[in-house]
Amino acid sequence: MNNQFVNSGSKPALSATPEGIVESLLAHINSLDVETMLGFYEADAILINARGEPQKGPEALAKELAGYFSFGLPMQITARHIFVAGDIASLVLDWDIVGTGPQGEHVHIVGTSNDIARKGGDGLWRYIIDNPFGTQIRRLF
């Protein structure tokens, strides 16, 4: 295991460096397990849904995540930008979920996220704001 990651048992590792956040995110999200993915978030994190509405708390995040995981398909991510200032990282990520879903349906979901991660007191990076459609214009005013 690369020393930039700290493993917590059988769950995917959290990153100890900002450069490892995307790899850690992919390991968590592609587990397709809501509880595993919740471990990637800070306790007070928010996830912005496709309508631009912030979801807060484990139950609300779990509901949103279950929608992505319902397809049973992995996510691909390409990091466009990662900017770091101290213990805060801003990530702009191009992502997609593409394939055949469990009912034989064609799945093609793409987005560009605008996410914020924070380095915790334990030295590990977790998401504080997950905005999967962050560059999408939802309304102007």
Sequence and secondary structure as in RCSB ss.txt:
>XXXX:A:sequence
MNNQFVNSGSKPALSATPEGIVESLLAHINSLDVETMLGFYEADAILINARGEPQKGPEALAKELAGYFSFGLPM
QITARHIFVAGDIASLVLDWDIVGTGPQGEHVHIVGTSNDIARKGGDGLWRYIIDNPFGTQIRRLF
>XXXX:A:secstr
  TTEEEETTEEEEESSGGGHHHHHHHHHTTT HHHHHTTEEEEEEEE TTS EEESHHHHHHHHHHHHTT   E
EEEEEEEEEETTEEEEEEEEEEEEE TTS EEEEEEEEEEEEEE TTS EEEEEE TTTTS     
